[in-house]
Amino acid sequence: SFVKFNGLNYNEWSEKIRFTVGIMALDIVILINEEPATITNESSEAEKAHYLAWERSNRLGLNLMRMTMADKIKPSMPRTEKAREFMLKVKECSLSD
């Protein structure tokens, strides 16, 4: 079962998120600091594959993080479309050590 982030349990929550995205092979979005370049006509197959993997990881990871928020906390969470940025902002908002 998932630990819901309640504003006081960031360390426990983030550990579960990191583990879950890791076993789901979605951790690329947390491990990489920068978003890959957008796909263009000149993009190589490797660049396209990397971007698509990052985009999937970002989308699903962000959804997972939002789903594991206590209902009373969700409205106060920062708006962003990047999972890594969201996790960092949640840490800033957290009242836990």
For each residue, the residues with C-beta under 8 A, 3 or more apart:
1:
2: 16 20 67 68
3: 9 12 13 16 68
4: 13 68 69 70
5: 9 10 13 68 69 70 73 90 94
6: 9 70 72 73
7: 70 73 93 94 95 96
8: 94 95 96
9: 3 5 6 12 13 96
10: 5 13 14 90 91 94 96
11: 14 15 96 97
12: 3 9 15 16
13: 3 4 5 9 10 16 17 68 90
14: 10 11 17 18 87 90 91
15: 11 12 18 19
16: 2 3 12 13 19 20 68
17: 13 14 20 21 61 64 65 68 87
18: 14 15 21 22 27 30
19: 15 16 22 23
20: 2 16 17 23 24 64
21: 17 18 24 26 27 29 30 57 60 61 64
22: 18 19 25 26 27
23: 19 20
24: 20 21 27 60
25: 22 28 57
26: 21 22 29 56 57 60 61 64
27: 18 21 22 24 30 31 57 61
28: 25 31 32 53 54 57
29: 21 26 32 54 57 58 61 62 82 83 84
30: 18 21 27 61 83 84 87
31: 27 28
32: 28 29 35 36 54 84
33: 84
34:
35: 32 54 58 82
36: 32 47 50 51 54
37: 40 43 47 51
38: 51
39: 43 47 48 51 52
40: 37 43
41:
42:
43: 37 39 40 47 48 51
44: 47 48
45: 48 49
46: 49 50
47: 36 37 39 43 44 50 51
48: 39 43 44 45 51 52
49: 45 46 52 53
50: 36 46 47 53 54
51: 36 37 38 39 43 47 48 54 55
52: 39 48 49 55 56
53: 28 49 50 56 57
54: 28 29 32 35 36 50 51 57 58
55: 51 52 58 59
56: 26 52 53 59 60
57: 21 25 26 27 28 29 53 54 60 61 83
58: 29 35 54 55 61 62 81 82 83
59: 55 56 62 63
60: 21 24 26 56 57 63 64
61: 17 21 26 27 29 30 57 58 64 65 83
62: 29 58 59 65 66 81 82 83 86
63: 59 60 66 67
64: 17 20 21 26 60 61 67 68
65: 17 61 62 68 69 83 86 87 90
66: 62 63 69 74 77 86
67: 2 63 64
68: 2 3 4 5 13 16 17 64 65
69: 4 5 65 66 73 74 77
70: 4 5 6 7 73 74
71: 74
72: 6 75
73: 5 6 7 69 70 76 77
74: 66 69 70 71 77
75: 72
76: 73 93
77: 66 69 73 74 86 89 90 93
78: 86 89 90 93
79:
80: 85 86 89
81: 58 62
82: 29 35 58 62 85 86
83: 29 30 57 58 61 62 65 86 87
84: 29 30 32 33 87 88
85: 80 82 88 89
86: 62 65 66 77 78 80 82 83 89 90
87: 14 17 30 65 83 84 90 91
88: 84 85 91 92
89: 77 78 80 85 86 92 93
90: 5 10 13 14 65 77 78 86 87 93 94
91: 10 14 87 88 94
92: 88 89
93: 7 76 77 78 89 90
94: 5 7 8 10 90 91
95: 7 8
96: 7 8 9 10 11
97: 11
